[in-house]
């Protein structure tokens, strides 16, 4: 079965982010269920292999939204192996993400964006640190710059960390290969990944 998205509409021929974002979101939602399951299994195996090789200990992960790869099975397996996990939480539209420890199966609430978030009595006191971030991507350009959902949360969070003098974590993107973009789209504030993982394997930058 083809790895290409089931779309007759050609991709944009300009670096306009809004056009690419709309096309890429439609593209990943067009994947057939059997394709998606196969690709997610390939990603899961590659993620776990790298986690072992690099000795990941505290990992910021994500829960799937709007067709993102569903890798919750990986997060659960990592938790059982003793890897500490965290989730990003949106507290305000113009603020950095709050990084919070997470145990799979623990009570959850909805954050400001309507995404599941760990229940914490006082989220403002949560300031967890993670050596590795695994982040979802709407798209990734040829230089490793991430195209997100357009809200700027990850970009803002890294900039906030740098301003505080905190070390940069390893930042690895996860997306389907149909979301790898053939042209540069980066602006000065955009987050550059250390590597991206698709169902075809890793690409380091």
Secondary structure, 3 states (H helix, E strand, C coil): CCCCCCCCCCCCCCCCHHHHHHHHHHHHHCCCHHHHHHHHHHHHHHHHHHHHHHCCCEEEECCCCCCCCCCHHHHHHHHHCCCEEEEEECCCCCCCCEEEEECCCCCEEECCCCCEEECCCCHHHCCCCCCEEEEECCEECCCCEEECCCCCHHHHHHHHHHHCCCCCCEEEEECCHHHECCCCCCCCCCCECCEEEECCEEEEC
